Amino acid sequence: MIERDFIMRILQEFFHAIAKLIRANLDDPDTSRIRERFNDMYRQFFRRPAEHFYEVERDAILGDLEQEGRSEQDTLARVQMLAELIYQDGLIRKTVPERCRMLEKSLYLFEYLDRNSRTFSWERNQKMSDIKKTLTEYEY
Protein backbone atom coordinates (compact mmCIF):
# COMPACT_ATOMS: atom_id res chain seq x y z
CA MET A 1 0.00 0.00 0.00
CA ILE A 2 2.84 2.40 0.80
CA GLU A 3 4.49 1.66 -2.56
CA ARG A 4 1.22 2.30 -4.37
CA ASP A 5 0.74 5.64 -2.58
CA PHE A 6 4.30 6.63 -3.42
CA ILE A 7 3.80 5.74 -7.10
CA MET A 8 0.57 7.74 -7.19
CA ARG A 9 2.32 10.76 -5.67
CA ILE A 10 5.14 10.56 -8.24
CA LEU A 11 2.60 10.24 -11.07
CA GLN A 12 0.70 13.28 -9.81
CA GLU A 13 3.90 15.30 -9.56
CA PHE A 14 4.94 14.22 -13.03
CA PHE A 15 1.63 14.99 -14.71
CA HIS A 16 1.47 18.33 -12.93
CA ALA A 17 4.90 19.16 -14.39
CA ILE A 18 3.77 18.04 -17.86
CA ALA A 19 0.64 20.20 -17.64
CA LYS A 20 2.74 23.18 -16.59
CA LEU A 21 5.10 22.56 -19.51
CA ILE A 22 2.21 22.34 -21.97
CA ARG A 23 0.76 25.62 -20.69
CA ALA A 24 4.18 27.23 -21.07
CA ASN A 25 4.32 25.90 -24.63
CA LEU A 26 1.03 27.64 -25.42
CA ASP A 27 2.31 30.92 -24.01
CA ASP A 28 5.82 30.80 -25.46
CA PRO A 29 6.40 29.78 -29.08
CA ASP A 30 10.20 29.63 -28.46
CA THR A 31 10.77 25.88 -28.51
CA SER A 32 14.38 26.13 -27.30
CA ARG A 33 13.25 26.97 -23.76
CA ILE A 34 10.58 24.31 -23.88
CA ARG A 35 13.15 21.76 -25.06
CA GLU A 36 15.33 22.70 -22.09
CA ARG A 37 12.40 22.02 -19.79
CA PHE A 38 11.77 18.66 -21.46
CA ASN A 39 15.45 17.81 -21.02
CA ASP A 40 15.17 18.70 -17.33
CA MET A 41 12.20 16.36 -16.99
CA TYR A 42 14.00 13.48 -18.71
CA ARG A 43 16.91 13.95 -16.29
CA GLN A 44 14.75 14.43 -13.20
CA PHE A 45 12.44 11.46 -13.73
CA PHE A 46 14.58 9.07 -15.81
CA ARG A 47 18.15 10.14 -15.00
CA ARG A 48 19.13 10.39 -18.65
CA PRO A 49 19.43 13.31 -21.05
CA ALA A 50 16.71 13.83 -23.62
CA GLU A 51 19.16 12.89 -26.40
CA HIS A 52 19.25 9.35 -25.07
CA PHE A 53 15.54 8.95 -25.77
CA TYR A 54 15.85 10.63 -29.17
CA GLU A 55 18.63 8.31 -30.32
CA VAL A 56 17.88 4.93 -28.78
CA GLU A 57 15.46 2.50 -30.42
CA ARG A 58 12.05 1.98 -28.86
CA ASP A 59 12.80 -1.60 -27.74
CA ALA A 60 15.87 -0.39 -25.87
CA ILE A 61 13.83 2.29 -24.08
CA LEU A 62 11.42 -0.32 -22.80
CA GLY A 63 14.27 -2.68 -21.98
CA ASP A 64 15.97 0.02 -19.89
CA LEU A 65 12.80 0.54 -17.86
CA GLU A 66 12.20 -3.17 -17.34
CA GLN A 67 15.79 -3.82 -16.21
CA GLU A 68 15.72 -1.25 -13.41
CA GLY A 69 14.58 -3.98 -11.03
CA ARG A 70 11.40 -2.23 -9.96
CA SER A 71 8.05 -3.79 -9.18
CA GLU A 72 5.65 -4.39 -12.06
CA GLN A 73 3.39 -1.58 -10.85
CA ASP A 74 6.30 0.85 -10.61
CA THR A 75 7.61 -0.15 -14.05
CA LEU A 76 4.18 0.39 -15.62
CA ALA A 77 3.94 3.80 -13.95
CA ARG A 78 7.34 4.76 -15.35
CA VAL A 79 6.35 3.50 -18.82
CA GLN A 80 3.23 5.66 -18.59
CA MET A 81 5.26 8.69 -17.58
CA LEU A 82 7.84 8.22 -20.31
CA ALA A 83 5.20 7.56 -22.97
CA GLU A 84 3.49 10.82 -22.07
CA LEU A 85 6.75 12.77 -21.96
CA ILE A 86 7.89 11.47 -25.34
CA TYR A 87 4.42 12.11 -26.78
CA GLN A 88 4.35 15.74 -25.63
CA ASP A 89 7.96 16.20 -26.72
CA GLY A 90 7.10 14.81 -30.15
CA LEU A 91 4.23 17.24 -30.56
CA ILE A 92 6.56 20.25 -30.39
CA ARG A 93 9.03 18.88 -32.94
CA LYS A 94 9.27 21.08 -36.01
CA THR A 95 10.50 18.54 -38.55
CA VAL A 96 8.26 15.71 -39.67
CA PRO A 97 10.88 12.93 -39.27
CA GLU A 98 11.69 14.01 -35.69
CA ARG A 99 8.02 14.29 -34.80
CA CYS A 100 7.18 10.91 -36.30
CA ARG A 101 10.09 9.14 -34.57
CA MET A 102 9.03 10.52 -31.19
CA LEU A 103 5.35 9.77 -31.75
CA GLU A 104 6.18 6.26 -32.91
CA LYS A 105 8.17 5.65 -29.71
CA SER A 106 5.37 6.97 -27.54
CA LEU A 107 2.86 4.80 -29.42
CA TYR A 108 5.01 1.75 -28.74
CA LEU A 109 5.05 2.56 -25.01
CA PHE A 110 1.31 3.31 -24.90
CA GLU A 111 0.60 0.00 -26.63
CA TYR A 112 2.79 -1.80 -24.10
CA LEU A 113 0.76 -0.18 -21.33
CA ASP A 114 -2.47 -1.14 -23.03
CA ARG A 115 -1.39 -4.80 -23.15
CA ASN A 116 0.07 -4.99 -19.64
CA SER A 117 -1.91 -2.59 -17.48
CA ARG A 118 -4.96 -3.71 -15.57
CA THR A 119 -6.43 -0.24 -15.99
CA PHE A 120 -8.42 0.78 -19.05
CA SER A 121 -7.83 4.35 -20.19
CA TRP A 122 -9.97 6.23 -22.70
CA GLU A 123 -7.36 8.96 -22.80
CA ARG A 124 -4.58 6.50 -23.64
CA ASN A 125 -6.69 4.91 -26.38
CA GLN A 126 -7.46 8.33 -27.83
CA LYS A 127 -3.78 9.26 -27.86
CA MET A 128 -2.90 5.99 -29.59
CA SER A 129 -5.57 6.67 -32.20
CA ASP A 130 -4.34 10.25 -32.71
CA ILE A 131 -0.74 9.07 -33.07
CA LYS A 132 -1.69 6.40 -35.61
CA LYS A 133 -3.66 8.97 -37.58
CA THR A 134 -0.74 11.42 -37.55
CA LEU A 135 1.75 8.75 -38.61
CA THR A 136 -0.57 7.69 -41.42
CA GLU A 137 -0.98 11.29 -42.58
CA TYR A 138 2.81 11.68 -42.74
CA GLU A 139 3.10 8.24 -44.36
CA TYR A 140 5.55 7.18 -41.67
Secondary structure, DSSP 8 states (H G I E B T S, - for coil): -HHHHHHHHHHHHHHHHHHHHHHHHHH---HHHHHHHHHHHHHHHHSS-HHHHHHS-HHHHHHHHHTT---HHHHHHHHHHHHHHHHHHHHT-SSHHHHHHHHHHHHHHHHHHHHH-SS--HHHHHHHHHHHHHHHHTT-
